Amino acid sequence: MRDIIVALGRVADIMRGIRSASEEQTIGIEPVNVAIAQMDQVAQKNAALVEQAAAAAAALETQAAQMNAAVAPFKLAEA
């Protein structure tokens, strides 16, 4: 009977150790989750900025073509 009580005490100690380790892992994982969420937000903002830059580049290309067409009739005298 005494052996059973000792064995149960060891099992209880092991269970406490498992619980403690699980809590530590949970605490350690939380900052990783926060960092991943922040990285996701930054990636989404970067994607939006890339889209805006591409739209601005396309608009500038169109304006440059229009300006080129507007000044095309003018010829400079060659020196």
C-alpha positions, -999 to +999 in steps of 0.1 A: +000+000+000+029+023+009+044+017-026+012+027-042+010+060-022+047+068-031+040+060-068+009+082-067+030+110-052+055+106-081+027+107-106+013+138-090+047+154-092+051+145-128+016+159-136+025+192-119+057+193-140+037+188-171+013+215-162+041+239-153+058+232-186+026+237-205+020+270-189+056+281-197+051+271-233+018+291-235+035+321-221+064+317-245+041+313-275+022+344-269+050+369-279+055+348-311+018+351-319+020+389-314+051+392-336+035+371-364+003+393-362+025+425-365+045+410-394+012+402-412+000+438-407+033+452-420+031+429-450-004+440-458+006+477-456+036+470-478+013+453-504-010+483-504+020+507-508+033+486-537-001+488-554-002+526-549+033+529-563+024+509-594-007+530-600+014+562-596+040+548-621+013+540-646-002+575-642+032+591-647+038+569-678+005+581-693+013+618-685+048+614-700+033+600-732+008+629-733+035+654-728+057+638-755+027+640-779+021+676-770+057+687-777+062+664-807+052+691-833+078+715-821+113+711-837+144+727-824+168+743-849+200+724-851+231+744-842 
